[in-house]
Amino acid sequence: MRNLMFFALGFMTMASIAITGCGKAKDRGESGFPENFNSLPDTARVAYVMKTASPDSVARFICNASLGKVNGAKIDSLAVATNYAYEKYSGDDIDRFSVEYDTFVASLPLPDKMKMYALAGVEDPQGLGLQLGLEYVQAIRDRNMTVKEVDTEIEAFRRACGSDEDLYQRFLTGFRTVLKVDSGQDVPKAIFEKYGK
């Protein structure tokens, strides 16, 4: 009798999930977002994700959608999206969001990090390359990068700079400066030898 009751309860639960899922699927695109998702304002897109995702996931969503890396979803204004999240979160949630946002941006490859900084408007065009260069040594340490990985990423960054040679040169200046100041501590010697001199 008890087993039959558990079986019936389990069956009803599974049936309910299946019916609910089917009912929502018709309103969603292949990406899992509503079909009209990208026609909504950024605040509504963030609000939709906040209903079902943790604050750290929302931070990653905002960053990735701003970079065009989320299938079926985009963020048009990084400032509007992040400000909305900061306004709506409080307590531990705002701390989780803020820490993950900063950590995620810091972990991005140089071309994506450059784009995020530009989208956020946190760096003036003159200081952007220098700031990226100053921060890059810490990224190398955090990601345990090899000289080959650094070469590949710096080349991708150079291509992302396009015709803005000054941006690329300011990056190299900032990068060299930090390497010289800390004498290449905690970075592979080959990286220091190649970029610090």
N, C-alpha and C positions, 0 to 999 in steps of 0.2 A: 504494500500500500504506500509506504513512504517513498520507495523508488519510483512508483508510478506518479506520485505527486511531484517529485523533482523533475521527472521526465516531462510532465505536462507544463510545469513552470518554465523549464528550459526551452521547450518548443514554442511557447507563447512569446518568450523574450526574443528568440531568434526571428520569429515571424514579425514581431513588432519592428525590429531593427530593419528587416528587409523591406517592409512596407514604407517605413519612414525614409529609408535611403532611396527607394524608387521614387517616392513623391518629390524629393528634393532634386534628384538628378535631372529632371526635365527643365528645372530653372537654372542649371549650371552648365557651363561649357566644359570642354574636355579637360581644362586645367583645374577644375574644381571650384572656380570662382563663378559668381553669377554672370550670365551672358552679357549684362550691361555694365559689368564691373568697371571697365575703363572709361565709361561715360560719366561715372560718378566723380564728384570732387575728391581731391586727395584726402580730405578729412573723413569723408564717408568710407573710402577704401581702408584707411587705417582703423576706423571704428569697427568695420566688419571683421578685420583680422584680430583686433583686440578682444572681440567676443569669444573667440575660440582658442587663441594662442597665448602662451606665457609672455611676459614682458621681454625676456631675452629673445624669444622667437620673433616678436614684433620688431625689435631693433634690427635683427638680421633681415627680416622681410623688407623694411623700409630701405635699408642699404642696397640689397640685391635688386629690388624693384626700381630704385633710382638708377641703378647701373644697367637696367634692361635685362636682368638675368632671371626674372621670374616669368615662367610661361603663363600667359593670360592675364598678367597684372603689371601695371607700371605706376610709377610715382612721378608726377610732373614737376613738383616743387619739393625738394628735400627739406627746405626750411619750414614750409607749411606742415608737412607730414610729421617732422620731429617735434615742432612746437605743439601740435595737437596732442601727441603722445605725452609730452611733458605736462600739458595742462590737465590731462585726464588721469594720469597716474599719480599716486601719492605713496608715502611710506616706503616699505620694502620694494614695492613694485617699481617706483621711480628709480630706486637705486639699482635694481636688476637691469632695468632698461638702459640706464645711463652707462653702467659699467660694460654691458655687452656691446652697446653702440661704439664706445671708445675702443674697446678691445678688438672688435670686428674691423673697424676702420684701420687700426694700427696693423692688423695682420694682412691687409690687402696687398697684392702685388703693386709695384710702383705705378703702372698706368692707371689701374683702378683707383688707387689712393689719390693720385693727381686729380682724377675726375671727381671723386667725392669732395675733395677740398674745394675744387672750383664750383661744384654744385651748391655746396654749403656757403660759399662766399666768405669762408673764415680767413682766407689768406689773400692779400692783394697780389695781383699778377707779378709784381716785381719780387715779392718775397716768397712766392710759392715754390719755386725751384730750390731755393736755399733751405727752406723749411723741410722739404722732402729729403734733401741731402743730409741735413743735420739729424733727422730721425732714422735714416736708413741703417746705420750701424746697429741700433737697437733691434731693428727688424731682423737683421742678419743673425744676431745672437739668439733672439727668440725662436727663430725658425731653423737654427743650426744649419745655415746655408753653406754650401761649398762654393769655391771660386767659380766653378762652371755654372752653378745656379745663379750666382750674382751676375756673371757675364751675360747670361741669357736674359735675365730680368732687366738689366740696364740697357741692353740692346732693344728690348721691347719698349722700354720707356723712351729711348731716343726716337724710335719710330712714332710713338704716340705724341711726342712733342711736335712732329711734323716740321714745319718751316721755322718754328720758334727755337732757333739755336741758342738764344740767350737763356731760355728756361732750362735747357739741357745743361749748359755751361754753369749756371747757378747751382743746379743740383750737384754737379761734380765738385764745385767749390765747397759746398756744405759738407758733402761726403768726405772729401779729403781733409777738411778742417777737423772733423771729429776723429778721424783715424789718427791724425798727427797728435792731437791733444791727448788722447788716451793711449798713444803708442801701439795701437792695434790690439789692446788687451781683449782677451776672450773672443777674438775672431781669428780664423785660420791665417797663418802667416802669409800664404799665397795671396790672400785678399789684400792684406796690408801692403805687401810688396808691390802689387799691381796698381792699387788705387791710392795708396797713402803717400806716395813719393812723386 
